[in-house]
Amino acid sequence: MIDIKAEDYRINNLDDEIRADQRSAELLRTFHRELLDTGIDPLEAGQLAHGADYFVRDFLIGNRRRNIITPDPLCVKQFAGHWYIIRNLEPNIDELAPMLDGIAAFYTFLENHNAMSAEQAEQIRCHCQELSFYRQRIADFWAIEDNGYDQWRKDCPLPSLES
């Protein structure tokens, strides 16, 4: 059992962000190795780890500056229903769904290592399964006309960062 402490991923300043990113990369490599150890196809293991990495390092740490061990489960909805859509040239459910699978698998990994509660991990997994919601968010994004972006944004807001 690996020892995962939430305080190791707390971000208060740039040094903390760099440290959290480095530790997250190490943790994601461990996650990937454990997937391989279960006998999962290496390509699938890589895809799951990649999806978790994009969420953890690009979104939670790089954009939100949030602790990856104790995220608000709604962060998944903010990621998949807003941030992913506006940050990618051609957002689509075929690309997003495997990322969500990776996020769910990663938080199951954290739960299995007693790094988070079963309840919190389950809430994250539930948000990862809302594919019809994310499919509709992407379709609505592509259908935006005139001043429709403001309403689209309000329907699944991405809170501003705290100072």
N, C-alpha and C positions, 0 to 999 in steps of 0.2 A: 504494500500500500504506500503510495507516495503522499508526502505531507504538503498539502495545499492550504495556504493561509491567506485569507482575504486581505489582510493588512499589507501583504507583499504586492498587491495590485492597486493600492490606493493612490490616487493622483491628486496632488496639491500644487505641483509646480512642474517645470520642464524636466528636471532631473527625475522626478517620480514617473513622468510619462515615458521617458526613455527606459527606465528600469522596468516599468510595467510591460512595455512592448517587448523587451528582451526576455523577460520571464514568460510572457505569453507565448512567444515563439518556441521557447523550450517546452512549455506545457503542451503546445499543439503538436510538437514532434513526439512527445510521449503518448499523446492521444492517438496519433497516427500509428505508432509502433504497436500500441495495444489493439488497435483495429486489425492490423496485420496478424498479430498473435492469435486472434480469434479465427483466423482462416479466411477472412473476407478477401475478395478479389483485390489485388493491389491497386487497380485502376479505380475501383469504387472507394477504397480507403483513402486514396489521394483526393478524390472528388469531395468526400465528406470533410476531410481535413481542410481542403481549400475553402469550402463554404464557411466553415467555422472560423478560419483565419480571416476571411474578408469581413465577417461580422465583428469579430473580436478586435482585430488590430486596426482595421481601417475605420470602422464605425464607432465601436465603443471607446477605444483608446484614442485614435487619431482625430475623430470628429467630436465625439461627445465627452471625452475625458472622464469616462466612467470606469468604475471598478468592474472587472469582468466576472468576478466571483459573486458579486451582489447586485447585478443589474435589476432594474425594475423590469419585470417580464414584459411590460408594454413596449420596451425598447425594441423587441422583435417586430412588433407592428409598425413602429416608427421607421425601423430599418427597411422592412420589406414593402410597406405601404406608402412610403414617402422617399426616404433617402436614396435607396437603391434606384428608384425610378428616375429621380432627377439627376443622379450622378452617372448614369450610363447612357451611351448614345442610342442604344436600341433595347430598352428594357423589355423583357419578355418572360413569361411564366416558365418556359422551358429552361431558361438559364437560372431563374430564381428558385424554382422548386428544389433542385439539388443543394443549393446553398442552405435552404431551410432544413433539409434533411441533415446536413452537416451540423447546423446549429443545434438541432434537437439531439443528435448523437453526442455532441460535445458536452452539452449540459447533463445528459445522462451519465457520461463519463465522470463529470464533476460530482454528481450525486453519488455515484458508485464509490467514489473516493472520499465521501463524507465532507466534501467542500461546500455543499449547499443542501438545503432541506429538500425532501422529496416533493413537498408542496410547491416550492418555487420552481424546481425542475419541471414538474408537471405543467405548471402555468406556462412556462416557456415552450414546452412541447406543444401545448394546445395552440398557442399563437403561431407556431410553425406549421400547423396543419390547416390553417385558414386559406387554402389555395384559391377558393372561389372569390374570397374577398380581395386577395392580391391580384388575381386575374382581372377583376372588375376595376380595381384601382389603375392598373396599367391601361386597360381599354379606355377608361375615363380620361386618363392623361393624354392619350393619343387623340381623343375627341375634343380636347379643349379648343374653344373658339373665343375670340374677342377677349373679354376680361374674365374668362372662366377659371383662370389659374388660381385666383384668390379663393374661390369657393372650393376648388379641388384641394388646395392646401389646408383649408379649414376642416375639411372632412376627415383628415388624418394628420393632425398637426405634428410638426417636429419642433419641440420647444426650443426657444433660444437658449444659448449657453449662459450659465451663470458666470458672473465675473469673479 
